[in-house]
Amino acid sequence: MSAPELSKEELILKSVKMVLTQVAKDTATEPGLAHPLSGQTIKDIRDCLVLISAREGELAEAAGRPMTQRPRFTDEPRPDADVVVSIESLKKS
């Protein structure tokens, strides 16, 4: 989906979501260390992200666009990626 297809509200939601997730990444601590953000602030960030996701879903549905995007692990293969097949597997035994 390209940027011109998105409404002003969708662009704002996308930007706010990106900033909130970046704050979460930048303030992440090692296990056992005290987190710089309070528990209430972390809960508030989560609540905001839930509201943003819900509104993005409503806007996509109203515009007739499917919500097919989902988070991926960086090492997860992409469904549209090339698949390597060995020649040995193609030979008949």
C-alpha positions as CSV (number, residue, x, y, z in Angstrom):
1,M,0.0,0.0,0.0
2,S,1.6,3.3,-1.0
3,A,1.4,6.5,1.0
4,P,-1.0,8.3,-1.5
5,E,-3.7,5.7,-0.8
6,L,-3.7,6.5,2.9
7,S,-5.9,9.2,4.5
8,K,-4.4,11.9,6.7
9,E,-5.8,10.0,9.8
10,E,-4.1,6.8,8.7
11,L,-0.8,8.6,8.2
12,I,-1.0,10.1,11.6
13,L,-1.8,6.7,13.2
14,K,1.1,5.1,11.4
15,S,3.5,7.8,12.6
16,V,2.3,7.7,16.2
17,K,2.5,3.9,16.2
18,M,6.0,4.0,14.8
19,V,7.1,6.6,17.5
20,L,5.6,4.5,20.3
21,T,7.2,1.3,19.2
22,Q,10.6,3.1,18.8
23,V,10.3,4.4,22.4
24,A,9.7,0.9,23.6
25,K,12.7,-0.4,21.6
26,D,15.0,2.5,22.8
27,T,14.1,2.0,26.5
28,A,14.3,-1.8,26.5
29,T,16.6,-3.0,29.3
30,E,18.5,-6.2,30.0
31,P,16.7,-8.8,32.1
32,G,17.0,-8.0,35.8
33,L,17.6,-4.3,35.4
34,A,15.0,-1.7,36.4
35,H,13.1,-0.3,33.4
36,P,13.4,3.5,33.0
37,L,9.6,3.8,32.3
38,S,7.1,3.3,35.0
39,G,4.7,0.4,34.9
40,Q,1.8,2.8,34.2
41,T,3.6,4.4,31.3
42,I,4.3,1.0,29.8
43,K,0.6,0.0,30.2
44,D,-0.5,3.4,28.6
45,I,1.8,2.8,25.6
46,R,0.3,-0.7,25.2
47,D,-3.2,0.7,25.5
48,C,-2.5,3.3,22.8
49,L,-1.1,0.7,20.4
50,V,-4.2,-1.4,20.9
51,L,-6.4,1.6,20.1
52,I,-4.3,2.6,17.1
53,S,-4.5,-1.0,15.7
54,A,-8.3,-1.1,16.2
55,R,-8.8,2.3,14.4
56,E,-6.4,1.2,11.6
57,G,-8.6,-1.9,11.1
58,E,-11.8,0.2,11.1
59,L,-10.3,2.6,8.5
60,A,-9.1,-0.2,6.3
61,E,-12.4,-1.9,6.4
62,A,-14.2,1.3,5.6
63,A,-11.9,1.8,2.6
64,G,-12.4,-1.8,1.5
65,R,-8.7,-2.7,2.0
66,P,-7.8,-6.0,3.6
67,M,-5.7,-6.0,6.8
68,T,-3.1,-8.5,5.7
69,Q,0.0,-7.0,7.3
70,R,1.3,-8.7,10.4
71,P,4.5,-8.6,12.4
72,R,7.3,-10.9,11.2
73,F,10.5,-12.2,12.8
74,T,13.5,-11.0,10.8
75,D,14.6,-14.6,10.1
76,E,11.1,-15.7,9.0
77,P,10.9,-16.6,5.3
78,R,8.8,-14.4,3.2
79,P,5.9,-16.1,1.4
80,D,6.9,-14.4,-1.9
81,A,10.6,-15.3,-1.6
82,D,12.3,-17.6,-4.0
83,V,12.4,-21.3,-2.9
84,V,15.6,-23.2,-3.6
85,V,15.1,-26.8,-4.6
86,S,18.1,-29.0,-4.9
87,I,18.6,-31.0,-8.0
88,E,19.1,-34.1,-6.0
89,S,15.5,-33.9,-4.8
90,L,14.2,-33.7,-8.4
91,K,16.0,-36.9,-9.5
92,K,14.0,-40.1,-9.4
93,S,15.4,-42.9,-7.3
